Amino acid sequence: MLEKQRAEIDAIDREIVALFERRMQVVVDVARIKKENGIAILDANREKEVITKVQSYLKDATLKEELAEVYETLMKVSKDYQKKRMNH
């Protein structure tokens, strides 16, 4: 009954995971640059800009709040990972 939809979600999840890994590789570079230059991990203005920018990519504007939530979580994970990497 739901096999087709679940297979499609699985395919989308594979793409999301690949993009997540790619994004986190860039986060490692960001952490290195911040550490070398004494820059704080948190940049609240940048986070607001990112959320506004990604919301502008939506075709379905009714998803703005949900997308903001996804990105707030993603940026928290990124900051935590930066902290971990900066302590190495």
MOPAC internal coordinates of N, CA, C and O (Angstrom, degrees):
PM7 1SCF
backbone

  N    0.0000 0     0.00 0     0.00 0    0    0    0
  C    1.4433 1     0.00 0     0.00 0    1    0    0
  C    1.5374 1   110.81 1     0.00 0    2    1    0
  O    1.2310 1   120.01 1   133.24 1    3    2    1
  N    1.3214 1   117.58 1   -46.76 1    3    2    1
  C    1.4647 1   121.09 1  -178.83 1    5    3    2
  C    1.5261 1   112.57 1  -108.49 1    6    5    3
  O    1.2310 1   120.23 1  -171.27 1    7    6    5
  N    1.3233 1   117.16 1     8.73 1    7    6    5
  C    1.4647 1   120.80 1  -173.67 1    9    7    6
  C    1.5295 1   112.75 1   -57.80 1   10    9    7
  O    1.2310 1   120.53 1   135.39 1   11   10    9
  N    1.3180 1   116.60 1   -44.61 1   11   10    9
  C    1.4660 1   120.51 1  -178.26 1   13   11   10
  C    1.5317 1   111.06 1   -62.50 1   14   13   11
  O    1.2310 1   120.63 1   133.73 1   15   14   13
  N    1.3191 1   116.41 1   -46.27 1   15   14   13
  C    1.4654 1   120.81 1  -179.59 1   17   15   14
  C    1.5284 1   110.77 1   -65.77 1   18   17   15
  O    1.2310 1   120.62 1   139.64 1   19   18   17
  N    1.3218 1   116.42 1   -40.36 1   19   18   17
  C    1.4694 1   119.58 1   179.55 1   21   19   18
  C    1.5209 1   111.23 1   -66.91 1   22   21   19
  O    1.2310 1   120.28 1   142.16 1   23   22   21
  N    1.3103 1   117.08 1   -37.84 1   23   22   21
  C    1.4698 1   120.71 1   176.78 1   25   23   22
  C    1.5247 1   110.08 1   -63.88 1   26   25   23
  O    1.2310 1   120.70 1   140.56 1   27   26   25
  N    1.3236 1   116.26 1   -39.44 1   27   26   25
  C    1.4670 1   119.87 1   178.29 1   29   27   26
  C    1.5264 1   110.67 1   -66.48 1   30   29   27
  O    1.2310 1   120.24 1   138.28 1   31   30   29
  N    1.3270 1   117.15 1   -41.72 1   31   30   29
  C    1.4656 1   120.74 1   176.90 1   33   31   30
  C    1.5253 1   110.12 1   -62.26 1   34   33   31
  O    1.2310 1   120.06 1   138.59 1   35   34   33
  N    1.3372 1   117.50 1   -41.41 1   35   34   33
  C    1.4688 1   120.60 1   177.92 1   37   35   34
  C    1.5277 1   110.97 1   -60.00 1   38   37   35
  O    1.2310 1   120.09 1   137.19 1   39   38   37
  N    1.3251 1   117.43 1   -42.81 1   39   38   37
  C    1.4650 1   121.15 1   178.79 1   41   39   38
  C    1.5292 1   110.83 1   -64.11 1   42   41   39
  O    1.2310 1   120.64 1   137.14 1   43   42   41
  N    1.3201 1   116.38 1   -42.86 1   43   42   41
  C    1.4669 1   120.68 1   178.27 1   45   43   42
  C    1.5266 1   109.97 1   -63.73 1   46   45   43
  O    1.2310 1   120.39 1   138.34 1   47   46   45
  N    1.3437 1   116.85 1   -41.66 1   47   46   45
  C    1.4635 1   120.58 1   179.50 1   49   47   46
  C    1.5244 1   111.66 1   -61.26 1   50   49   47
  O    1.2310 1   120.03 1   142.41 1   51   50   49
  N    1.3329 1   117.55 1   -37.59 1   51   50   49
  C    1.4697 1   119.93 1   176.99 1   53   51   50
  C    1.5300 1   110.16 1   -61.23 1   54   53   51
  O    1.2310 1   120.46 1   138.52 1   55   54   53
  N    1.3116 1   116.73 1   -41.48 1   55   54   53
  C    1.4653 1   120.74 1   178.56 1   57   55   54
  C    1.5262 1   110.64 1   -65.94 1   58   57   55
  O    1.2310 1   120.44 1   137.10 1   59   58   57
  N    1.3277 1   116.76 1   -42.90 1   59   58   57
  C    1.4700 1   121.10 1   179.48 1   61   59   58
  C    1.5263 1   110.14 1   -61.30 1   62   61   59
  O    1.2310 1   120.14 1   136.88 1   63   62   61
  N    1.3308 1   117.34 1   -43.12 1   63   62   61
  C    1.4636 1   120.96 1  -179.68 1   65   63   62
  C    1.5295 1   110.33 1   -62.46 1   66   65   63
  O    1.2310 1   120.23 1   136.07 1   67   66   65
  N    1.3241 1   117.16 1   -43.93 1   67   66   65
  C    1.4676 1   120.38 1   178.85 1   69   67   66
  C    1.5291 1   110.79 1   -61.53 1   70   69   67
  O    1.2310 1   120.26 1   137.35 1   71   70   69
  N    1.3104 1   117.12 1   -42.65 1   71   70   69
  C    1.4633 1   121.09 1   178.46 1   73   71   70
  C    1.5235 1   111.38 1   -67.94 1   74   73   71
  O    1.2310 1   120.17 1   142.67 1   75   74   73
  N    1.3309 1   117.28 1   -37.33 1   75   74   73
  C    1.4587 1   121.45 1   177.12 1   77   75   74
  C    1.5261 1   109.95 1   -61.69 1   78   77   75
  O    1.2310 1   120.23 1   133.55 1   79   78   77
  N    1.3312 1   117.16 1   -46.45 1   79   78   77
  C    1.4667 1   119.99 1   178.86 1   81   79   78
  C    1.5218 1   110.93 1   -61.47 1   82   81   79
  O    1.2310 1   120.62 1   138.01 1   83   82   81
  N    1.3096 1   116.42 1   -41.99 1   83   82   81
  C    1.4740 1   120.71 1   178.37 1   85   83   82
  C    1.5318 1   110.74 1   -62.16 1   86   85   83
  O    1.2310 1   120.50 1   136.51 1   87   86   85
  N    1.3240 1   116.65 1   -43.49 1   87   86   85
  C    1.4664 1   120.95 1   179.69 1   89   87   86
  C    1.5241 1   110.39 1   -63.56 1   90   89   87
  O    1.2310 1   120.36 1   137.67 1   91   90   89
  N    1.3313 1   116.92 1   -42.33 1   91   90   89
  C    1.4608 1   119.90 1  -178.24 1   93   91   90
  C    1.5273 1   111.57 1   -69.40 1   94   93   91
  O    1.2310 1   119.43 1   151.75 1   95   94   93
  N    1.3176 1   118.69 1   -28.25 1   95   94   93
  C    1.4660 1   120.90 1   173.92 1   97   95   94
  C    1.5248 1   110.09 1   -64.01 1   98   97   95
  O    1.2310 1   120.45 1   140.54 1   99   98   97
  N    1.3135 1   116.74 1   -39.46 1   99   98   97
  C    1.4646 1   120.95 1   176.98 1  101   99   98
  C    1.5320 1   109.64 1   -67.91 1  102  101   99
  O    1.2310 1   120.26 1   142.87 1  103  102  101
  N    1.3366 1   117.10 1   -37.13 1  103  102  101
  C    1.4616 1   121.80 1   178.07 1  105  103  102
  C    1.5301 1   110.23 1   -58.93 1  106  105  103
  O    1.2310 1   119.90 1   144.11 1  107  106  105
  N    1.3251 1   117.79 1   -35.89 1  107  106  105
  C    1.4636 1   121.16 1   176.62 1  109  107  106
  C    1.5259 1   109.86 1   -60.84 1  110  109  107
  O    1.2310 1   120.21 1   136.77 1  111  110  109
  N    1.3277 1   117.21 1   -43.23 1  111  110  109
  C    1.4681 1   121.15 1   177.06 1  113  111  110
  C    1.5241 1   110.78 1   -63.21 1  114  113  111
  O    1.2310 1   120.67 1   137.30 1  115  114  113
  N    1.3258 1   116.32 1   -42.70 1  115  114  113
  C    1.4656 1   121.24 1   178.58 1  117  115  114
  C    1.5320 1   110.00 1   -60.27 1  118  117  115
  O    1.2310 1   120.24 1   135.41 1  119  118  117
  N    1.3260 1   117.15 1   -44.59 1  119  118  117
  C    1.4725 1   121.51 1   179.83 1  121  119  118
  C    1.5244 1   110.73 1   -61.06 1  122  121  119
  O    1.2310 1   120.68 1   137.02 1  123  122  121
  N    1.3330 1   116.30 1   -42.98 1  123  122  121
  C    1.4700 1   120.43 1   179.45 1  125  123  122
  C    1.5283 1   110.45 1   -61.67 1  126  125  123
  O    1.2310 1   120.20 1   132.81 1  127  126  125
  N    1.3189 1   117.23 1   -47.19 1  127  126  125
  C    1.4663 1   121.90 1  -178.87 1  129  127  126
  C    1.5264 1   110.34 1   -63.59 1  130  129  127
  O    1.2310 1   120.44 1   136.74 1  131  130  129
  N    1.3338 1   116.76 1   -43.26 1  131  130  129
  C    1.4627 1   120.07 1   179.09 1  133  131  130
  C    1.5262 1   110.66 1   -62.89 1  134  133  131
  O    1.2310 1   120.35 1   137.14 1  135  134  133
  N    1.3299 1   116.93 1   -42.86 1  135  134  133
  C    1.4603 1   120.55 1  -179.58 1  137  135  134
  C    1.5282 1   110.70 1   -64.25 1  138  137  135
  O    1.2310 1   120.18 1   134.79 1  139  138  137
  N    1.3242 1   117.27 1   -45.21 1  139  138  137
  C    1.4673 1   121.89 1  -179.48 1  141  139  138
  C    1.5191 1   112.34 1   -63.36 1  142  141  139
  O    1.2310 1   120.34 1   152.07 1  143  142  141
  N    1.3287 1   116.96 1   -27.93 1  143  142  141
  C    1.4654 1   120.89 1  -174.98 1  145  143  142
  C    1.5213 1   113.59 1  -110.63 1  146  145  143
  O    1.2310 1   120.44 1  -171.61 1  147  146  145
  N    1.3322 1   116.76 1     8.39 1  147  146  145
  C    1.4631 1   120.61 1   177.77 1  149  147  146
  C    1.5137 1   113.61 1    62.41 1  150  149  147
  O    1.2310 1   120.46 1  -145.26 1  151  150  149
  N    1.3287 1   116.73 1    34.74 1  151  150  149
  C    1.4622 1   121.94 1  -179.09 1  153  151  150
  C    1.5249 1   108.88 1   -94.01 1  154  153  151
  O    1.2310 1   120.79 1   -42.94 1  155  154  153
  N    1.3191 1   116.10 1   137.06 1  155  154  153
  C    1.4668 1   121.15 1   179.23 1  157  155  154
  C    1.5253 1   110.33 1   -66.10 1  158  157  155
  O    1.2310 1   121.63 1   -30.57 1  159  158  157
  N    1.3187 1   114.49 1   149.43 1  159  158  157
  C    1.4666 1   119.93 1   178.84 1  161  159  158
  C    1.5246 1   110.72 1   -67.46 1  162  161  159
  O    1.2310 1   120.32 1   134.24 1  163  162  161
  N    1.3263 1   116.98 1   -45.76 1  163  162  161
  C    1.4617 1   120.70 1  -177.31 1  165  163  162
  C    1.5205 1   111.24 1   -79.17 1  166  165  163
  O    1.2310 1   120.99 1   -52.67 1  167  166  165
  N    1.3082 1   115.71 1   127.33 1  167  166  165
  C    1.4611 1   123.07 1   172.44 1  169  167  166
  C    1.5282 1   105.85 1  -133.09 1  170  169  167
  O    1.2310 1   121.12 1   -91.72 1  171  170  169
  N    1.3380 1   115.47 1    88.28 1  171  170  169
  C    1.4644 1   121.49 1  -173.94 1  173  171  170
  C    1.5255 1   112.03 1   -59.24 1  174  173  171
  O    1.2310 1   120.10 1   142.19 1  175  174  173
  N    1.3306 1   117.42 1   -37.81 1  175  174  173
  C    1.4664 1   119.73 1   179.23 1  177  175  174
  C    1.5198 1   110.81 1   -64.06 1  178  177  175
  O    1.2310 1   120.55 1   138.06 1  179  178  177
  N    1.3234 1   116.55 1   -41.94 1  179  178  177
  C    1.4745 1   120.86 1   178.70 1  181  179  178
  C    1.5233 1   110.13 1   -62.49 1  182  181  179
  O    1.2310 1   120.32 1   139.21 1  183  182  181
  N    1.3285 1   116.99 1   -40.79 1  183  182  181
  C    1.4604 1   120.14 1   179.67 1  185  183  182
  C    1.5252 1   111.29 1   -62.20 1  186  185  183
  O    1.2310 1   120.53 1   137.53 1  187  186  185
  N    1.3202 1   116.58 1   -42.47 1  187  186  185
  C    1.4696 1   119.98 1   177.54 1  189  187  186
  C    1.5260 1   110.66 1   -62.40 1  190  189  187
  O    1.2310 1   120.78 1   138.06 1  191  190  189
  N    1.3516 1   116.12 1   -41.94 1  191  190  189
  C    1.4579 1   120.87 1   178.74 1  193  191  190
  C    1.5283 1   111.30 1   -61.37 1  194  193  191
  O    1.2310 1   120.78 1   136.95 1  195  194  193
  N    1.3352 1   116.12 1   -43.05 1  195  194  193
  C    1.4682 1   120.52 1  -179.34 1  197  195  194
  C    1.5228 1   110.18 1   -61.62 1  198  197  195
  O    1.2310 1   120.54 1   133.31 1  199  198  197
  N    1.3147 1   116.58 1   -46.69 1  199  198  197
  C    1.4728 1   119.69 1  -178.94 1  201  199  198
  C    1.5268 1   110.78 1   -62.12 1  202  201  199
  O    1.2310 1   120.23 1   134.06 1  203  202  201
  N    1.3118 1   117.17 1   -45.94 1  203  202  201
  C    1.4659 1   120.47 1   178.45 1  205  203  202
  C    1.5250 1   111.00 1   -60.66 1  206  205  203
  O    1.2310 1   120.76 1   137.15 1  207  206  205
  N    1.3422 1   116.15 1   -42.85 1  207  206  205
  C    1.4623 1   120.47 1  -178.82 1  209  207  206
  C    1.5203 1   111.51 1   -64.41 1  210  209  207
  O    1.2310 1   120.17 1   132.09 1  211  210  209
  N    1.3418 1   117.29 1   -47.91 1  211  210  209
  C    1.4733 1   118.56 1  -177.63 1  213  211  210
  C    1.5282 1   111.06 1   -67.97 1  214  213  211
  O    1.2310 1   120.40 1   147.64 1  215  214  213
  N    1.3155 1   116.85 1   -32.36 1  215  214  213
  C    1.4680 1   118.95 1   176.20 1  217  215  214
  C    1.5279 1   110.82 1   -63.74 1  218  217  215
  O    1.2310 1   120.52 1   148.39 1  219  218  217
  N    1.3211 1   116.60 1   -31.61 1  219  218  217
  C    1.4686 1   119.54 1   179.54 1  221  219  218
  C    1.5249 1   111.79 1   -69.74 1  222  221  219
  O    1.2310 1   119.84 1   162.45 1  223  222  221
  N    1.3237 1   117.92 1   -17.55 1  223  222  221
  C    1.4671 1   121.75 1   178.40 1  225  223  222
  C    1.5340 1   112.30 1   -79.76 1  226  225  223
  O    1.2310 1   120.57 1   164.71 1  227  226  225
  N    1.3225 1   116.52 1   -15.29 1  227  226  225
  C    1.4640 1   120.43 1  -176.92 1  229  227  226
  C    1.5234 1   111.98 1   -64.86 1  230  229  227
  O    1.2310 1   121.14 1   -41.65 1  231  230  229
  N    1.3123 1   115.42 1   138.35 1  231  230  229
  C    1.4565 1   120.80 1   169.80 1  233  231  230
  C    1.5218 1   109.14 1   -87.30 1  234  233  231
  O    1.2310 1   120.39 1   149.96 1  235  234  233
  N    1.3287 1   116.86 1   -30.04 1  235  234  233
  C    1.4611 1   123.55 1  -179.92 1  237  235  234
  C    1.5300 1   108.59 1  -108.19 1  238  237  235
  O    1.2310 1   120.55 1   -85.31 1  239  238  237
  N    1.3266 1   116.56 1    94.69 1  239  238  237
  C    1.4670 1   122.24 1  -175.21 1  241  239  238
  C    1.5272 1   112.96 1   -63.38 1  242  241  239
  O    1.2310 1   119.88 1   164.47 1  243  242  241
  N    1.3251 1   117.83 1   -15.53 1  243  242  241
  C    1.4643 1   119.20 1   178.79 1  245  243  242
  C    1.5298 1   111.35 1   -69.36 1  246  245  243
  O    1.2310 1   120.02 1   170.37 1  247  246  245
  N    1.3315 1   117.57 1    -9.63 1  247  246  245
  C    1.4717 1   122.04 1  -179.75 1  249  247  246
  C    1.5302 1   113.19 1   -95.51 1  250  249  247
  O    1.2310 1   120.00 1  -171.75 1  251  250  249
  N    1.3312 1   117.60 1     8.25 1  251  250  249
  C    1.4751 1   120.93 1  -175.98 1  253  251  250
  C    1.5224 1   113.04 1   -55.55 1  254  253  251
  O    1.2310 1   120.04 1   132.18 1  255  254  253
  N    1.3173 1   117.53 1   -47.82 1  255  254  253
  C    1.4674 1   120.27 1  -178.01 1  257  255  254
  C    1.5223 1   111.43 1   -64.90 1  258  257  255
  O    1.2310 1   120.68 1   137.49 1  259  258  257
  N    1.3159 1   116.31 1   -42.51 1  259  258  257
  C    1.4685 1   120.56 1  -179.83 1  261  259  258
  C    1.5228 1   110.92 1   -64.85 1  262  261  259
  O    1.2310 1   120.48 1   139.38 1  263  262  261
  N    1.3291 1   116.70 1   -40.62 1  263  262  261
  C    1.4584 1   120.08 1   178.71 1  265  263  262
  C    1.5260 1   110.70 1   -66.36 1  266  265  263
  O    1.2310 1   120.29 1   140.62 1  267  266  265
  N    1.3242 1   117.06 1   -39.38 1  267  266  265
  C    1.4674 1   120.08 1   176.57 1  269  267  266
  C    1.5210 1   109.86 1   -59.83 1  270  269  267
  O    1.2310 1   120.18 1   138.08 1  271  270  269
  N    1.3127 1   117.27 1   -41.92 1  271  270  269
  C    1.4654 1   121.23 1   179.24 1  273  271  270
  C    1.5338 1   111.11 1   -63.11 1  274  273  271
  O    1.2310 1   120.72 1   137.05 1  275  274  273
  N    1.3185 1   116.22 1   -42.95 1  275  274  273
  C    1.4696 1   120.60 1   178.11 1  277  275  274
  C    1.5236 1   109.80 1   -59.83 1  278  277  275
  O    1.2310 1   120.39 1   134.06 1  279  278  277
  N    1.3247 1   116.86 1   -45.94 1  279  278  277
  C    1.4620 1   120.31 1  -176.92 1  281  279  278
  C    1.5257 1   112.69 1   -73.16 1  282  281  279
  O    1.2310 1   119.87 1   146.86 1  283  282  281
  N    1.3138 1   117.84 1   -33.14 1  283  282  281
  C    1.4584 1   119.38 1   174.46 1  285  283  282
  C    1.5278 1   109.89 1   -61.23 1  286  285  283
  O    1.2310 1   120.53 1   137.76 1  287  286  285
  N    1.3228 1   116.59 1   -42.24 1  287  286  285
  C    1.4608 1   121.27 1   177.54 1  289  287  286
  C    1.5241 1   110.62 1   -66.67 1  290  289  287
  O    1.2310 1   120.31 1   134.59 1  291  290  289
  N    1.3207 1   117.00 1   -45.41 1  291  290  289
  C    1.4588 1   121.08 1   179.58 1  293  291  290
  C    1.5268 1   111.35 1   -60.17 1  294  293  291
  O    1.2310 1   120.39 1   138.44 1  295  294  293
  N    1.3170 1   116.86 1   -41.56 1  295  294  293
  C    1.4660 1   119.52 1   179.57 1  297  295  294
  C    1.5243 1   111.27 1   -70.23 1  298  297  295
  O    1.2310 1   119.48 1   146.87 1  299  298  297
  N    1.3276 1   118.60 1   -33.13 1  299  298  297
  C    1.4606 1   120.63 1   175.09 1  301  299  298
  C    1.5210 1   109.91 1   -64.03 1  302  301  299
  O    1.2310 1   120.32 1   134.92 1  303  302  301
  N    1.3221 1   116.99 1   -45.08 1  303  302  301
  C    1.4620 1   121.27 1   177.68 1  305  303  302
  C    1.5290 1   109.33 1   -60.92 1  306  305  303
  O    1.2310 1   120.15 1   137.24 1  307  306  305
  N    1.3139 1   117.31 1   -42.76 1  307  306  305
  C    1.4671 1   121.64 1   179.46 1  309  307  306
  C    1.5234 1   111.56 1   -62.12 1  310  309  307
  O    1.2310 1   120.27 1   135.56 1  311  310  309
  N    1.3311 1   117.09 1   -44.44 1  311  310  309
  C    1.4711 1   120.49 1   178.91 1  313  311  310
  C    1.5259 1   111.13 1   -63.52 1  314  313  311
  O    1.2310 1   120.63 1   136.88 1  315  314  313
  N    1.3414 1   116.40 1   -43.12 1  315  314  313
  C    1.4626 1   120.20 1   178.26 1  317  315  314
  C    1.5220 1   110.59 1   -61.36 1  318  317  315
  O    1.2310 1   120.60 1   139.34 1  319  318  317
  N    1.3242 1   116.46 1   -40.66 1  319  318  317
  C    1.4585 1   120.75 1   179.64 1  321  319  318
  C    1.5294 1   110.18 1   -68.12 1  322  321  319
  O    1.2310 1   120.24 1   141.18 1  323  322  321
  N    1.3302 1   117.14 1   -38.82 1  323  322  321
  C    1.4703 1   120.25 1   176.29 1  325  323  322
  C    1.5261 1   110.29 1   -60.12 1  326  325  323
  O    1.2310 1   120.59 1   134.67 1  327  326  325
  N    1.3349 1   116.48 1   -45.33 1  327  326  325
  C    1.4728 1   120.05 1   178.86 1  329  327  326
  C    1.5177 1   110.45 1   -57.68 1  330  329  327
  O    1.2310 1   120.99 1   134.27 1  331  330  329
  N    1.3299 1   115.72 1   -45.73 1  331  330  329
  C    1.4558 1   120.96 1   179.63 1  333  331  330
  C    1.5270 1   110.80 1   -59.37 1  334  333  331
  O    1.2310 1   120.90 1   134.23 1  335  334  333
  N    1.3214 1   115.88 1   -45.77 1  335  334  333
  C    1.4706 1   120.95 1  -178.02 1  337  335  334
  C    1.5299 1   111.74 1   -69.50 1  338  337  335
  O    1.2310 1   120.09 1   144.63 1  339  338  337
  N    1.3244 1   117.44 1   -35.37 1  339  338  337
  C    1.4616 1   120.51 1  -179.15 1  341  339  338
  C    1.5137 1   111.94 1   -71.04 1  342  341  339
  O    1.2310 1   119.97 1   158.65 1  343  342  341
  N    1.3247 1   117.67 1   -21.35 1  343  342  341
  C    1.4577 1   121.21 1  -179.87 1  345  343  342
  C    1.5279 1   112.08 1   -87.51 1  346  345  343
  O    1.2310 1   119.79 1  -178.28 1  347  346  345
  N    1.3200 1   118.01 1     1.72 1  347  346  345
  C    1.4673 1   121.05 1   178.05 1  349  347  346
  C    1.5079 1   110.29 1   -90.68 1  350  349  347
  O    1.2310 1   120.10 1   180.00 1  351  350  349

